[in-house]
Amino acid sequence: MKHYLFRFNQAKEHIVRRNAQRYGIEVIAPRVTTWRKARKSRKPTPVSVPAFHSYLILGFELEQAAHALMDLHHSVRPMLIPYDGHEWTLARIPLAEIGEIKSNKRFKRPSAASLVEKVIPDPKYQKSELVRILGGAATGLEGRIISADPKAREAELDMTNWPAKLTVSYDILERAA
């Protein structure tokens, strides 16, 4: 599952969550606790507020992208970042950041934009090129590329000690020397 940053109307969060649950899309809208004073004479009380006002993180598979982009709520809009100079892509959040958001009660990022993974142009992988996997269950294993799909940013690998072909994201691949 990959995670992307979206803008939305904060008041419609309950509708977005309900629709996302219907389509099997993960919604992460981190919250932080702050202190607010209701009136001059009262003591401050802890209040839960959104960590990033009007931003949420959606986690979905490629097959669910149409639902994520069109069916959640009319206010849900993807954050786009430039890719390859003239094309745009969804603002993807690295898996390490998602883990930090889910596990920590204390939030460290100053803005939603600081979460976004900077997109670098994809390497031009060739058929039968040797690559190493940098993350996931097959971390550290090497294999040869059977086919590469630049649009999906994935490569299909033939692993010598692996029982089946493996499809891996470009984000966790590097050329083996």
N, C-alpha and C positions, 0 to 999 in steps of 0.2 A: 504494500500500500504506500502510495506517495502522498505527500502533504503539500498543499498550496495555500497561498494567502489571498483572501477575498475581502472586499469592502461590503458593508451592509448596513441597514437601518437597525441600530441597537434596540429600538423598541419592538422590533419584530423577531427577536431572538427565539422566542418560544415557537413561532410558526416555522422558522428555519430549522430548528431542532426536530420538530415533529415530522416535517417533510424529509429531512435527511435520514431519519430513522426508517422511514418507509422505504427508501431506496438503498439502505445499507451504507450510507456515507457517514464517516466519523466527523463530528464537529468538536473543535477545541476552541473555546473562547475563554482564555485565562482571566482570572480575577485576582485582585489583590485587596488586602484589607488596609483601610486608612482611617484616620480619626476625623470626625466631623462634629461641629458644635451646632446644635439646633437653635438655641437662643442664647442671648448673652448670659443669662443667669444659670444655664444648665452646664453640666460637665460634658466634655467630649465623649462620644460613643464610637465604637468601632463599626465601620460600614464597609461592605464588600462592593468594590467598583471594578469595571472592566480594566484589565491591564493595558489594553490598546483600544481606545474608544473607536467604535465603528469598524473594527477589523476582527475577522475570525479565521481560523485555519480549518480547511476541509481536507480530510483524508479519504482518498478513493482510488479505485483501480481504473485503468484506461477505459474499460467497458462502461463505467458509471459516469464518465465525463459529461455526457449530454445531460444527464439528470442534474449534475452539479452546476452546470452552466445555465440551465434553463428552468428547471422545475422546483427549485427550493423556495424562491420568493423573488418578486420582480426587483427588489432592492439589492440582491446579491450580485455583485459585479467582481470579476476576477481582476487581480492586480497583475499587470503585464510589465515585462522588462525587455529591453532590446536584446536581440540575439542575432549574431552574424551581421550586424550593421544595418540590415534593411528588413529583417523579420522580427516578430515579437513572439514571446512565449510566456506561459504562466509563471508567476513568481513562485518558485519551489523552495520549500524550507528543508534544510538538511535533517536527516534522521537523528543526529546527535542533539540538535536543538529541540526536536519533538520530545525526546527522552528527558531532557532537562525541564521542559515545560510541564510534563506530566508528573515528574518525581519531586520537584522542588515546590515548597510552599512559598518560597521567596523568589520573586521574579527579578532577573538581572538586566534585561534588555530595556533601553530607554525608549525605543519606538518599534512599531511593527516592521518598518522598512529595514531595520537592522537585523531582522531574522532571515531575510531573504538571501538565498544562496546566489552568489554572482555567477552568471552563466558565462562560460568560456566556450569559444567555438569547439565543436566536436572534432576529435582527431579523426583522420580518414583511415579507418581500419580496413585492411585488405584481407581477402580470403586467404586462409592458411597462415595468417600472422600469429605469432605466439604472444599471449597476453596473460597477465596475472590478475586475480580477483582480490580486491582490497577490503571487502566487507561481506557480511552475511555468513551463512553456514559453511560456505566454501572458501573462506578467507585463506589467502596464501597459496591456493592451488593455481596451477597454470594449465592452459588449454589452447587449442588452435581454433581460430574463427572459421565457422562454416559459412555464416552469412551475417552481414551487418545492415541494420535498418536505421539510417540517419534521421528519418522523420520521427520514429518512436524512441530514438536514442538508446537502442538496445542491440546487442550482438548475440548470436547463437553460437555456443562453444561446444567443441568436441573435447571432452576431458578423458585422459588416458585411464585414470583410476575411478571413474564415475560411471554408474550404470546407464545413464541416459544423457541426452543432449541437454544443455543448460542455457537458458536465456538470461542474460545479465545486462543490467543498465550500464550505460557508458560512465555514469558517475562513480562506479566502483571498479573500473577497469584501468589498467596501465600496461604499457608495452613491457614485456619481459626482455631483459637484455641477454 
